[in-house]
């Protein structure tokens, strides 16, 4: 790892650099340059291969601006906050839990504002900028507020996560899947959080890209159809127990993790395995990845279980890049409550059940004059009240009383009668639970670049620093290099470049400098293969392919190049298996 060296290459060669540089920049925003933009898309498309192609989850795209009522329902308007403290002298703003952790090396995320204030006072924590006194901690809402329409009457927010667009569209999505659980839907796109003090480069952005899947499951059945295939897969798990007892993470097989209740369900642990395989494809080594379970005081109140995939960095320690949670039915029930829409699905039983039901029948001749405009509400209340409660009240008191708002009503058995009969029930309506893997694409890109940074010695014996990016996601797949910058080698090389581009392979021509220098330039930006055109090419119509990582070279026919590069990039053959 080498954060400074990797960022130096990234800025110099067009991967990542701070936004708005000519205007002194704004914290929390980064540009993806010519190579960074391609790398980002390649990683997102690899994610799509996992979740859309392999898992069969369809992708939607929802607006990035959301009206206030939708985020009020989800809880973001009231609860999407960070603890803020401000220097009383220089007015520098800090996220309270971060400045405390930096000062006393103690994990305090999730503690109440009052407790954080007390910790700051008890430990005499002061402003990092001027050593001034810090103000009491208060909650600060992280959403970017805006107005929808020219009148300014409708308040909106830039979405803080992609997930809510899926929950809001659940009714249509469920219908698309014919209401058959489990099913999943994904969304990739921008989200926005007005971070208090984004001082960690790409790790903490105010505009960032997420790739999220919402997997809707039967609350009573969180098994996974492929569980048997992954039982022996080993994961490094940092559970609540290990954390609370100051122990190290442990390696467990999936089967052991489920049987010992370390992970709550097959459906959830399957997502841990999927995340691990995805990160492996990005070239992040095993020893730099762990799965950390949320502690009781940091886990969302509605979550049954939640794990973060964390990657080790030299600059920031262990960094969360993927969150995987069982969100239960919290989101759908919140939107049911606020929208008054039915967001349940019909669960059909394997065999019909016979049940005894008592149903009310209303005397509408008495209902209308008594309840008037409250008639529909009165019917709803009585239908949802246990019939035995009403019947017992009639027997004891002769009447039954209930309230609608501030109005109290009293009815007798002339208003309502009950009929009990046996019915055959073919199923029931249920509100699904949600398993959510949420991938932070920008943090994943940072981690990929960081762990791809490599220093070794070139074939010429010189020190080499380069990005060892896996071929499947490398921005440029192959460098086309004439041995010398002369005809006809240059023409042949340029024709090869055109042919590869016509076959959807991004390649680059470089004819400047010695062949060793050109290899080094290609290696530095992660180009996995280099094709050299030499004087023998004129007669034998063959070129030399060089492997970036091993320096191995093989001679192949020009006509075979498109299929060879494609097979190498997609991992269908290894370089060693390549026949000359």
C-alpha positions as CSV (number, residue, x, y, z in Angstrom):
1,X,0.0,0.0,0.0
2,X,1.1,3.6,-0.6
3,X,-1.6,6.2,-0.3
4,X,0.6,9.2,-1.3
5,X,2.3,7.4,-4.2
6,X,-1.0,6.0,-5.5
7,X,-2.7,9.4,-5.3
8,X,0.3,11.0,-7.1
9,X,-0.1,8.6,-10.0
10,X,-3.9,9.1,-9.9
11,X,-3.6,12.9,-10.2
12,X,-0.8,12.9,-12.7
13,X,-2.1,10.3,-15.1
14,X,-5.8,11.1,-15.1
15,X,-7.6,8.8,-12.5
16,X,-8.7,11.1,-9.7
17,X,-8.1,14.7,-8.7
18,X,-9.9,17.3,-6.6
19,X,-12.8,19.2,-8.2
20,X,-12.9,22.9,-9.0
21,X,-9.1,23.2,-8.7
22,X,-8.8,26.5,-10.5
23,X,-11.1,28.0,-7.9
24,X,-9.1,26.6,-5.0
25,X,-11.4,23.5,-4.7
26,X,-14.3,22.5,-2.4
27,X,-13.8,19.8,0.1
28,X,-15.8,16.6,-0.5
29,X,-15.8,16.7,-4.3
30,X,-13.5,14.8,-6.7
31,X,-13.3,14.5,-10.5
32,X,-12.8,11.2,-12.3
33,X,-10.3,11.9,-15.1
34,X,-10.1,10.2,-18.5
35,X,-8.8,6.9,-17.0
36,X,-10.7,7.2,-13.7
37,X,-14.0,7.5,-15.5
38,X,-13.4,4.3,-17.5
39,X,-12.2,2.5,-14.4
40,X,-15.3,3.5,-12.5
41,X,-17.6,2.3,-15.3
42,X,-15.7,-0.9,-15.6
43,X,-16.2,-1.6,-11.8
44,X,-19.9,-0.7,-12.0
45,X,-20.3,-3.0,-15.0
46,X,-18.6,-5.8,-13.2
47,X,-21.0,-5.2,-10.3
48,X,-23.8,-5.5,-12.8
49,X,-22.5,-8.8,-13.9
50,X,-22.7,-10.1,-10.3
51,X,-26.1,-8.7,-9.5
52,X,-28.0,-8.2,-12.7
53,X,-26.7,-11.0,-14.9
54,X,-25.9,-13.7,-12.4
55,X,-28.4,-13.0,-9.6
56,X,-31.1,-12.0,-12.0
57,X,-32.0,-8.7,-10.3
58,X,-33.3,-6.1,-12.7
59,X,-32.1,-2.5,-12.6
60,X,-34.1,0.7,-12.2
61,X,-33.3,4.4,-12.3
62,X,-35.2,6.8,-10.0
63,X,-34.9,10.6,-9.6
64,X,-32.0,12.0,-7.5
65,X,-34.3,14.8,-6.2
66,X,-37.0,13.6,-3.8
67,X,-40.0,15.5,-2.4
68,X,-39.9,16.1,1.4
69,X,-42.8,13.8,2.2
70,X,-41.0,10.8,0.9
71,X,-37.9,11.4,3.1
72,X,-40.1,12.3,6.0
73,X,-41.7,8.9,5.7
74,X,-38.3,7.2,5.5
75,X,-37.1,9.0,8.6
76,X,-34.3,11.0,6.9
77,X,-35.9,14.4,7.6
78,X,-35.9,13.7,11.3
79,X,-33.0,11.3,11.9
80,X,-30.4,11.6,9.1
81,X,-28.0,13.6,11.2
82,X,-24.4,13.7,12.4
83,X,-23.2,15.2,15.7
84,X,-21.7,18.6,15.1
85,X,-19.5,20.8,17.3
86,X,-18.0,24.1,16.4
87,X,-15.0,26.1,17.6
88,X,-16.2,29.2,19.5
89,X,-13.2,31.2,18.4
90,X,-12.3,30.3,14.7
91,X,-15.7,28.8,14.0
92,X,-14.2,25.7,12.4
93,X,-16.8,22.9,12.3
94,X,-16.1,19.3,13.3
95,X,-18.0,16.0,13.4
96,X,-18.0,15.5,17.2
97,X,-17.5,11.7,17.2
98,X,-14.5,12.0,14.8
99,X,-12.7,14.7,16.7
100,X,-13.2,12.7,20.0
101,X,-11.9,9.5,18.4
102,X,-8.9,11.3,17.0
103,X,-8.2,12.9,20.5
104,X,-8.7,9.9,22.8
105,X,-8.7,6.9,20.4
106,X,-12.1,5.7,21.6
107,X,-15.0,4.5,19.4
108,X,-18.0,6.8,20.3
109,X,-20.1,6.7,17.1
110,X,-23.8,6.5,17.9
111,X,-23.7,8.1,21.4
112,X,-26.2,10.8,22.2
113,X,-25.2,14.4,21.7
114,X,-25.3,15.1,25.5
115,X,-22.8,12.2,26.2
116,X,-20.5,13.4,23.4
117,X,-20.5,16.9,24.9
118,X,-19.6,15.5,28.3
119,X,-16.7,13.5,26.8
120,X,-15.4,16.6,25.1
121,X,-15.5,18.6,28.3
122,X,-14.1,15.8,30.5
123,X,-11.2,15.2,28.2
124,X,-10.5,18.9,27.5
125,X,-10.8,18.3,23.7
126,X,-10.2,21.6,21.9
127,X,-10.2,22.9,18.3
128,X,-7.5,21.2,16.1
129,X,-7.1,24.5,14.3
130,X,-6.6,27.1,17.0
131,X,-7.1,25.1,20.3
132,X,-10.2,27.1,21.0
133,X,-13.1,25.8,23.1
134,X,-15.7,23.6,21.3
135,X,-19.4,24.2,21.5
136,X,-22.0,21.7,22.9
137,X,-22.7,19.0,20.4
138,X,-25.9,19.2,18.3
139,X,-27.4,17.2,15.5
140,X,-27.0,18.4,12.0
141,X,-29.1,17.1,9.1
142,X,-26.9,15.9,6.2
143,X,-29.3,16.3,3.3
144,X,-29.0,18.9,0.6
145,X,-32.2,20.9,0.6
146,X,-33.7,22.4,-2.5
147,X,-37.0,23.7,-4.0
148,X,-39.1,21.9,-6.6
149,X,-40.8,24.3,-9.0
150,X,-40.5,28.1,-9.3
151,X,-43.0,28.9,-6.6
152,X,-40.8,27.4,-3.9
153,X,-43.8,25.9,-2.2
154,X,-42.6,22.3,-2.5
155,X,-39.5,21.4,-0.6
156,X,-37.2,18.7,-2.0
157,X,-33.9,17.1,-1.1
158,X,-31.1,15.5,-3.1
159,X,-31.4,11.9,-2.3
160,X,-29.2,10.6,0.6
161,X,-29.3,7.0,-0.7
162,X,-30.5,5.2,-3.8
163,X,-32.6,2.7,-1.8
164,X,-35.7,4.9,-1.1
165,X,-36.4,5.1,-4.9
166,X,-36.8,1.3,-4.9
167,X,-39.0,1.2,-1.8
168,X,-41.3,3.9,-3.2
169,X,-41.7,2.0,-6.4
170,X,-42.2,-1.3,-4.7
171,X,-45.8,-1.7,-5.8
172,X,-44.9,-1.7,-9.5
173,X,-41.7,-3.7,-8.9
174,X,-43.6,-6.4,-7.1
175,X,-46.1,-6.6,-9.9
176,X,-43.3,-6.9,-12.4
177,X,-42.1,-10.0,-10.4
178,X,-45.6,-11.3,-10.2
179,X,-45.5,-10.9,-6.4
180,X,-43.3,-14.1,-6.1
181,X,-40.8,-13.8,-3.3
182,X,-37.8,-13.6,-3.1
183,X,-36.9,-11.0,-5.7
184,X,-34.4,-8.3,-6.0
185,X,-34.0,-4.9,-7.7
186,X,-30.8,-2.8,-8.0
187,X,-30.0,0.8,-8.6
188,X,-26.7,2.5,-9.3
189,X,-26.3,6.2,-9.2
190,X,-25.4,9.4,-7.3
191,X,-26.3,10.2,-3.8
192,X,-25.6,13.3,-1.8
193,X,-24.7,14.0,1.8
194,X,-23.7,17.5,3.1
195,X,-20.8,16.1,5.2
196,X,-19.7,18.3,8.1
197,X,-16.0,18.1,7.5
198,X,-15.0,15.8,4.7
199,X,-11.2,15.6,5.3
200,X,-10.5,12.1,4.0
201,X,-10.3,12.6,0.2
202,X,-12.3,10.1,-1.8
203,X,-13.3,8.2,1.5
204,X,-15.8,10.9,2.5
205,X,-17.5,12.8,-0.3
206,X,-20.5,15.0,-0.5
207,X,-21.5,13.6,-3.9
208,X,-20.9,9.9,-4.3
209,X,-22.0,6.9,-6.3
210,X,-23.8,3.9,-4.8
211,X,-24.6,0.5,-6.1
212,X,-27.4,-1.0,-4.0
213,X,-29.6,-4.1,-4.2
214,X,-32.8,-4.4,-2.3
215,X,-33.7,-8.1,-1.9
216,X,-37.3,-8.7,-0.8
217,X,-37.8,-11.9,1.1
218,X,-40.5,-13.8,3.1
219,X,-39.9,-12.9,6.8
220,X,-40.5,-16.5,7.8
221,X,-38.0,-17.9,5.2
222,X,-34.6,-16.4,4.8
223,X,-33.0,-19.5,3.3
224,X,-31.0,-19.3,0.1
225,X,-31.3,-21.7,-2.8
226,X,-27.5,-21.7,-3.3
227,X,-26.6,-22.1,0.4
228,X,-25.3,-25.6,-0.1
229,X,-22.8,-24.4,-2.7
230,X,-21.2,-21.9,-0.2
231,X,-21.2,-23.9,3.1
232,X,-17.5,-24.4,3.1
233,X,-16.6,-20.9,2.0
234,X,-14.3,-19.2,4.6
235,X,-14.8,-15.6,5.7
236,X,-12.9,-13.4,8.2
237,X,-15.6,-12.3,10.6
238,X,-15.2,-9.6,13.3
239,X,-18.4,-10.3,15.3
240,X,-19.9,-8.3,18.2
241,X,-18.5,-10.9,20.6
242,X,-14.9,-10.5,19.3
243,X,-15.1,-6.7,19.4
244,X,-16.7,-6.4,22.8
245,X,-14.1,-8.7,24.3
246,X,-11.1,-7.1,22.5
247,X,-10.4,-10.2,20.5
248,X,-9.2,-10.5,16.9
249,X,-11.4,-11.4,13.9
250,X,-11.9,-15.1,13.4
251,X,-12.0,-17.2,10.2
252,X,-15.2,-19.2,10.0
253,X,-16.9,-21.3,7.3
254,X,-20.3,-20.1,6.2
255,X,-21.8,-23.2,7.7
256,X,-20.2,-22.6,11.1
257,X,-21.2,-18.9,11.0
258,X,-24.9,-19.9,10.5
259,X,-25.0,-22.8,12.9
260,X,-23.4,-20.7,15.7
261,X,-25.7,-17.8,15.0
262,X,-22.9,-15.4,14.2
263,X,-24.6,-14.4,11.0
264,X,-28.4,-14.2,11.2
265,X,-29.5,-15.9,8.0
266,X,-28.5,-17.8,4.9
267,X,-29.7,-14.9,2.8
268,X,-27.5,-12.5,4.6
269,X,-24.3,-14.6,4.6
270,X,-24.7,-15.3,0.9
271,X,-24.3,-11.5,0.4
272,X,-21.1,-11.6,2.4
273,X,-19.7,-14.2,0.1
274,X,-20.8,-12.3,-3.0
275,X,-19.1,-9.2,-1.7
276,X,-15.9,-11.1,-0.9
277,X,-15.8,-12.6,-4.5
278,X,-16.5,-9.2,-6.0
279,X,-13.6,-7.6,-4.0
280,X,-11.3,-10.5,-5.0
281,X,-12.0,-9.8,-8.7
282,X,-10.9,-6.2,-8.0
283,X,-7.5,-7.4,-6.9
284,X,-7.9,-6.6,-3.2
285,X,-6.0,-9.3,-1.2
286,X,-7.6,-11.6,1.4
287,X,-5.5,-10.2,4.3
288,X,-6.8,-6.6,3.6
289,X,-10.5,-7.6,3.9
290,X,-12.7,-8.3,6.9
291,X,-16.4,-8.3,7.7
292,X,-17.2,-6.4,10.9
293,X,-20.6,-6.8,12.6
294,X,-22.3,-3.6,13.9
295,X,-22.2,-3.3,17.6
296,X,-25.5,-3.1,19.5
297,X,-25.2,0.7,20.1
298,X,-24.4,1.4,16.4
299,X,-26.9,-0.9,14.7
300,X,-30.0,0.7,13.3
301,X,-33.0,0.1,15.6
302,X,-34.9,-1.6,12.8
303,X,-32.1,-4.0,11.7
304,X,-31.8,-7.6,12.7
305,X,-28.2,-7.9,11.6
306,X,-25.7,-5.7,9.8
307,X,-22.1,-6.3,8.6
308,X,-19.6,-4.0,6.9
309,X,-17.0,-5.2,4.5
310,X,-13.9,-3.2,5.5
311,X,-10.6,-2.8,3.7
312,X,-7.3,-2.0,5.4
313,X,-5.6,1.2,4.3
314,X,-2.3,2.8,5.4
315,X,-3.8,6.3,5.7
316,X,-7.2,5.7,7.3
317,X,-7.0,2.3,8.9
318,X,-10.0,-0.1,8.3
319,X,-12.5,1.6,6.1
320,X,-16.1,0.5,5.4
321,X,-16.7,0.1,1.7
322,X,-19.8,-2.1,1.7
323,X,-22.7,-2.4,4.1
324,X,-24.9,-5.5,4.2
325,X,-28.0,-5.4,6.4
326,X,-31.2,-7.1,7.2
327,X,-33.5,-4.1,7.3
328,X,-36.6,-6.1,8.2
329,X,-39.9,-4.5,7.0
330,X,-39.1,-1.0,8.4
331,X,-38.9,0.8,5.1
332,X,-42.0,-0.6,3.5
333,X,-44.1,-0.2,6.7
334,X,-43.0,3.4,7.0
335,X,-44.1,4.1,3.5
336,X,-47.4,2.2,4.1
337,X,-48.1,4.4,7.1
338,X,-47.4,7.7,5.4
339,X,-48.7,7.0,1.9
340,X,-51.7,4.9,3.0
341,X,-50.8,2.5,0.1
342,X,-50.8,-1.3,0.4
343,X,-47.2,-2.4,-0.1
344,X,-47.8,-6.0,0.9
345,X,-47.6,-9.1,-1.3
346,X,-49.9,-12.2,-1.3
347,X,-48.1,-15.3,0.0
348,X,-49.8,-18.4,-1.3
349,X,-49.8,-21.5,1.0
350,X,-48.5,-24.8,-0.3
351,X,-51.9,-26.2,0.7
352,X,-55.0,-24.2,1.6
353,X,-55.9,-23.8,5.3
354,X,-59.3,-24.0,6.9
355,X,-60.0,-21.3,9.6
356,X,-62.9,-20.1,11.6
357,X,-63.6,-16.4,11.0
358,X,-66.0,-14.0,12.6
359,X,-67.0,-11.2,10.3
360,X,-69.0,-8.1,11.0
361,X,-72.1,-7.0,9.1
362,X,-73.2,-3.3,9.3
363,X,-76.7,-1.8,9.4
364,X,-76.1,1.1,7.0
365,X,-79.5,2.6,7.7
366,X,-78.3,3.4,11.2
367,X,-74.7,4.1,10.3
368,X,-75.3,7.0,8.0
369,X,-77.4,9.2,10.3
370,X,-75.2,8.4,13.3
371,X,-71.7,8.7,11.9
372,X,-72.3,10.9,8.8
373,X,-68.8,11.8,7.4
374,X,-67.1,9.5,9.9
375,X,-68.9,6.4,8.5
376,X,-66.0,5.0,6.5
377,X,-63.6,5.5,9.5
378,X,-66.1,3.9,11.9
379,X,-66.4,0.8,9.7
380,X,-62.6,0.5,9.5
381,X,-62.2,0.8,13.3
382,X,-64.9,-1.8,14.0
383,X,-63.5,-4.2,11.3
384,X,-60.0,-4.0,12.8
385,X,-61.3,-4.5,16.4
386,X,-61.4,-8.0,17.9
387,X,-65.0,-9.1,17.5
388,X,-65.0,-10.8,20.9
389,X,-64.2,-7.4,22.5
390,X,-67.3,-5.8,20.9
391,X,-69.5,-8.8,21.7
392,X,-68.4,-9.0,25.3
393,X,-69.1,-5.2,25.7
394,X,-72.6,-5.7,24.3
395,X,-73.3,-8.5,26.8
396,X,-71.9,-6.6,29.8
397,X,-72.8,-3.0,29.0
398,X,-75.4,-3.3,26.3
399,X,-73.2,-0.9,24.2
400,X,-69.7,-0.5,22.8
401,X,-67.8,2.8,22.9
402,X,-64.9,4.0,20.6
403,X,-63.4,7.3,19.5
404,X,-62.8,8.9,16.1
405,X,-60.5,11.8,16.7
406,X,-62.1,13.9,19.4
407,X,-65.5,12.4,18.9
408,X,-66.7,9.5,21.1
409,X,-69.4,7.2,19.7
410,X,-71.6,4.6,21.3
411,X,-73.3,1.7,19.5
412,X,-75.5,-1.3,20.4
413,X,-76.1,-4.6,18.6
414,X,-78.6,-3.0,16.2
415,X,-75.6,-1.3,14.4
416,X,-73.5,-4.4,13.9
417,X,-74.0,-8.2,13.8
418,X,-71.4,-11.0,13.6
419,X,-71.4,-14.2,11.6
420,X,-69.0,-17.0,12.3
421,X,-68.1,-19.5,9.6
422,X,-65.4,-21.8,8.4
423,X,-63.4,-20.5,5.4
424,X,-60.7,-22.0,3.2
425,X,-57.7,-19.7,3.1
426,X,-55.3,-20.0,0.2
427,X,-52.7,-17.5,1.5
428,X,-52.1,-14.3,3.4
429,X,-50.8,-10.8,2.7
430,X,-47.4,-10.1,4.2
431,X,-45.0,-7.2,4.2
432,X,-41.6,-8.5,2.9
433,X,-38.3,-8.1,4.8
434,X,-35.4,-6.5,3.0
435,X,-31.8,-7.7,2.7
436,X,-29.7,-4.8,1.5
437,X,-26.1,-5.0,0.2
438,X,-25.0,-1.3,-0.3
439,X,-21.7,-0.7,-2.2
440,X,-19.8,2.6,-1.9
441,X,-18.4,2.7,-5.4
442,X,-16.0,5.6,-4.8
443,X,-14.5,4.0,-1.7
444,X,-14.2,0.7,-3.7
445,X,-12.3,2.6,-6.4
446,X,-10.0,4.1,-3.9
447,X,-9.4,0.7,-2.3
448,X,-8.8,-0.9,-5.7
449,X,-6.2,1.7,-6.7
450,X,-4.5,1.6,-3.3
451,X,-4.1,-2.1,-3.3
452,X,-3.1,-2.2,-6.9
453,X,-0.1,0.1,-6.3
454,X,3.0,-2.0,-6.6
455,X,6.7,-1.4,-6.5
456,X,9.2,-3.9,-8.0
457,X,12.1,-4.0,-10.6
458,X,11.5,-3.9,-14.3
459,X,13.1,-6.4,-16.8
460,X,15.8,-3.7,-17.4
461,X,16.7,-3.7,-13.7
462,X,15.1,-0.3,-12.9
463,X,12.7,0.4,-10.0
464,X,9.1,0.2,-11.2
465,X,6.1,1.8,-9.6
466,X,2.8,0.9,-11.2
467,X,-0.9,0.1,-10.7
468,X,-1.5,-3.7,-10.9
469,X,-5.1,-3.3,-11.9
470,X,-6.9,-6.6,-12.9
471,X,-7.4,-6.8,-16.6
472,X,-11.2,-7.1,-16.4
473,X,-11.4,-3.6,-15.0
474,X,-8.3,-1.9,-16.4
475,X,-9.2,1.3,-18.3
476,X,-6.9,0.5,-21.2
477,X,-6.6,-3.2,-22.0
478,X,-3.6,-3.1,-24.3
479,X,-0.8,-0.7,-25.4
480,X,0.2,-0.9,-29.1
481,X,4.0,-0.1,-29.4
482,X,6.1,0.0,-32.6
483,X,9.6,-1.1,-31.7
484,X,10.8,2.2,-33.2
485,X,8.8,5.2,-34.3
486,X,9.3,4.6,-38.1
487,X,7.3,3.3,-41.0
488,X,6.0,0.8,-41.8
489,X,6.0,-0.2,-38.1
490,X,3.9,2.8,-37.1
491,X,1.2,2.1,-39.8
492,X,1.0,-1.5,-38.7
493,X,0.7,-0.5,-35.1
494,X,-2.0,2.0,-35.8
495,X,-4.0,-0.5,-37.9
496,X,-3.9,-2.9,-35.0
497,X,-5.2,-0.2,-32.6
498,X,-8.1,0.5,-35.0
499,X,-8.9,-3.2,-35.2
500,X,-8.9,-3.6,-31.5
501,X,-11.1,-0.5,-30.9
502,X,-13.5,-1.8,-33.6
503,X,-13.7,-4.9,-31.4
504,X,-14.7,-2.8,-28.3
505,X,-11.3,-3.0,-26.7
506,X,-9.8,0.3,-25.5
507,X,-6.2,0.4,-26.6
508,X,-3.5,3.1,-26.8
509,X,-0.8,3.8,-29.3
510,X,2.6,5.1,-28.0
511,X,5.5,5.7,-30.3
512,X,7.5,8.2,-28.2
513,X,10.8,7.2,-26.5
514,X,12.6,3.9,-25.9
515,X,10.5,0.7,-25.8
516,X,11.5,0.3,-22.1
517,X,10.1,3.8,-21.3
518,X,6.9,3.0,-23.1
519,X,6.5,-0.2,-21.2
520,X,7.0,1.7,-18.0
521,X,4.3,4.4,-19.0
522,X,1.8,1.7,-19.8
523,X,2.6,-0.3,-16.6
524,X,2.2,2.8,-14.5
525,X,-1.5,3.3,-15.4
526,X,-2.3,-0.4,-15.2
527,X,-2.3,-1.5,-18.8
528,X,-2.2,-5.3,-18.5
529,X,-0.8,-6.2,-21.9
530,X,1.5,-4.6,-24.5
531,X,1.7,-5.5,-28.1
532,X,5.1,-4.8,-29.8
533,X,5.4,-4.4,-33.6
534,X,8.9,-5.1,-34.8
535,X,10.6,-5.6,-38.2
536,X,9.9,-9.4,-38.2
537,X,6.2,-8.4,-38.2
538,X,6.5,-7.1,-41.7
539,X,7.1,-10.6,-43.0
540,X,5.6,-13.0,-40.5
541,X,2.5,-10.9,-39.7
542,X,3.1,-11.7,-36.0
543,X,3.5,-9.4,-32.9
544,X,4.9,-9.9,-29.4
545,X,2.4,-9.7,-26.5
546,X,4.0,-8.8,-23.1
547,X,2.4,-9.5,-19.7
548,X,2.7,-6.5,-17.4
549,X,3.0,-8.5,-14.2
550,X,5.4,-11.3,-15.2
551,X,7.3,-9.6,-18.2
552,X,6.6,-12.9,-20.0
553,X,6.3,-12.5,-23.8
554,X,4.7,-14.5,-26.5
555,X,4.6,-14.3,-30.3
556,X,1.2,-14.5,-31.9
557,X,-0.5,-13.8,-35.3
558,X,-2.0,-10.3,-35.7
559,X,-5.2,-11.8,-37.0
560,X,-5.7,-13.6,-33.7
561,X,-5.2,-10.5,-31.5
562,X,-8.8,-9.5,-30.9
563,X,-9.9,-12.9,-29.7
564,X,-6.6,-13.4,-27.7
565,X,-6.9,-10.1,-25.9
566,X,-10.6,-10.7,-25.2
567,X,-9.9,-14.2,-23.7
568,X,-7.1,-12.9,-21.6
569,X,-9.1,-9.9,-20.3
570,X,-12.1,-12.0,-19.4
571,X,-9.9,-14.6,-17.7
572,X,-11.0,-17.5,-20.0
573,X,-7.3,-18.3,-20.5
574,X,-4.1,-17.4,-18.6
575,X,-1.0,-15.9,-20.2
576,X,0.8,-19.2,-19.6
577,X,-1.9,-21.1,-21.5
578,X,-1.6,-18.8,-24.5
579,X,-0.3,-20.7,-27.5
580,X,2.2,-19.1,-29.9
